[in-house]
Each structure stands twice: as C-alpha cells, then as structure tokens.
Amino acid sequence: MSESCTHLAGIRDVTPSADGCEECLKTGDWWVHLRLCRTCGHVGCCDDSPNRHATAHFHATGHPVIEGYDPPEGWGWCYVDEVDFDLSDRMTPHPRPIPRFV
C-alpha cells in the first residue's frame, strides 16, 4: 500500500454516523461493504453496492479519505490522490454490531 496521499494529515478519529450505510438504512436498501469518511464519520456503502453512497458523499462534500469499515480492513483510500494506504494502527472500532444485508 502507498503512503503518497497528500491528505494523510487531515485524517481524523471520527464517530460513525450510523450502524450501517446511513442512506441505505433510511431507504431500506442493502449494501455489500461499508466505508467510513475519516473527515466527518459518514458511513456509506462501497462501489460494489447498488447505491455507492460513500463515493456520492465524497462528490457532495469533497471529504477525501475513507476507511474500509465493514469488515474492518485496516486500509484507507483517498479519492483525490487515488491511492490506498495502511490504517491498521488507526482503525475505527464498531460501537455496536453492524447489521448484515448481503
């Protein structure tokens, strides 16, 4: 994994916004994996999910860095620099069990 992201200094410890994809929980949709915004804590679904809410959140807010959140994967991704990097020493814990839909 690369450490060449120009946004690493902006990674924050965040509180997850929901116990699953925030938007999918509201609409009753399902997801494959979850991504956590490391700027504000928004929980969105990955690009393999039908709604791609994590990427939509990036486009709406410009928040550059996500964490592979469910399952906890120990990696981050920067949408701006298009690089992945190690977050295994800064993973965000799940406050409660994550519901499964797929």
C-alpha positions in Angstrom: 0.0 0.0 0.0 1.1 3.5 -0.7 1.7 6.4 1.7 1.8 9.1 -1.0 -1.5 10.6 -0.2 -1.4 14.4 0.3 -4.4 14.2 2.7 -3.0 12.0 5.4 -2.6 14.9 7.8 -6.4 15.5 7.6 -7.4 12.1 8.8 -9.4 12.4 12.0 -10.6 10.0 14.6 -14.4 10.1 14.0 -17.6 8.7 15.4 -19.5 6.6 12.9 -22.8 8.3 11.8 -24.8 5.1 11.7 -24.7 1.3 12.3 -24.6 0.7 8.6 -24.9 2.8 5.4 -26.7 5.9 6.6 -28.7 6.4 3.4 -29.5 2.7 2.8 -30.8 2.3 6.3 -33.2 5.2 5.7 -34.5 3.8 2.4 -34.4 0.1 3.3 -31.7 -0.7 0.7 -28.8 -3.1 1.2 -25.1 -2.9 0.8 -22.0 -5.1 0.3 -19.4 -3.4 2.4 -19.2 -0.1 4.3 -16.8 2.8 4.0 -16.2 5.4 6.7 -15.4 9.0 6.0 -12.4 9.9 8.1 -13.3 13.6 7.9 -16.8 13.6 9.4 -17.7 9.9 10.2 -20.3 9.4 7.5 -20.9 5.7 6.9 -21.7 4.9 3.3 -21.8 1.8 1.1 -19.0 0.8 -1.2 -18.9 1.0 -5.0 -19.9 -2.7 -5.3 -23.2 -1.8 -3.6 -26.1 -0.7 -5.7 -26.2 2.9 -4.4 -22.5 3.7 -4.0 -23.2 6.2 -1.1 -19.6 6.5 0.1 -18.5 7.8 -3.3 -21.6 10.1 -3.5 -20.6 11.5 -0.1 -17.2 12.3 -1.5 -18.6 14.1 -4.5 -21.1 16.1 -2.3 -18.6 17.1 0.3 -15.1 16.8 -1.1 -14.0 14.8 2.0 -11.1 12.9 0.5 -10.3 9.8 2.8 -12.4 6.8 3.6 -11.6 3.7 5.7 -12.7 0.2 4.8 -15.1 -0.2 7.7 -17.1 -3.4 7.5 -15.5 -5.6 7.9 -12.6 -3.6 9.5 -9.9 -4.0 6.9 -7.1 -1.7 8.1 -6.8 0.3 4.9 -7.7 3.8 3.7 -8.4 5.2 0.3 -8.0 8.8 -0.9 -10.5 9.7 -3.7 -8.4 12.8 -4.7 -5.0 11.2 -5.0 -6.4 7.7 -5.9 -4.1 5.9 -3.5 -4.6 3.4 -0.8 -2.6 3.3 2.4 -2.3 1.4 5.7 -4.7 2.4 8.5 -4.3 -0.8 10.6 -2.9 1.2 13.5 -5.8 3.8 13.3 -8.8 1.7 12.6 -12.2 2.9 13.8 -13.9 0.5 16.1 -17.5 -0.6 15.7 -19.5 0.8 18.6 -22.2 -1.9 18.1 -22.7 -4.9 15.8 -23.2 -4.0 12.1 -26.4 -5.4 10.5 -25.8 -7.7 7.5 -27.9 -7.4 4.4 -25.9 -9.4 1.8 
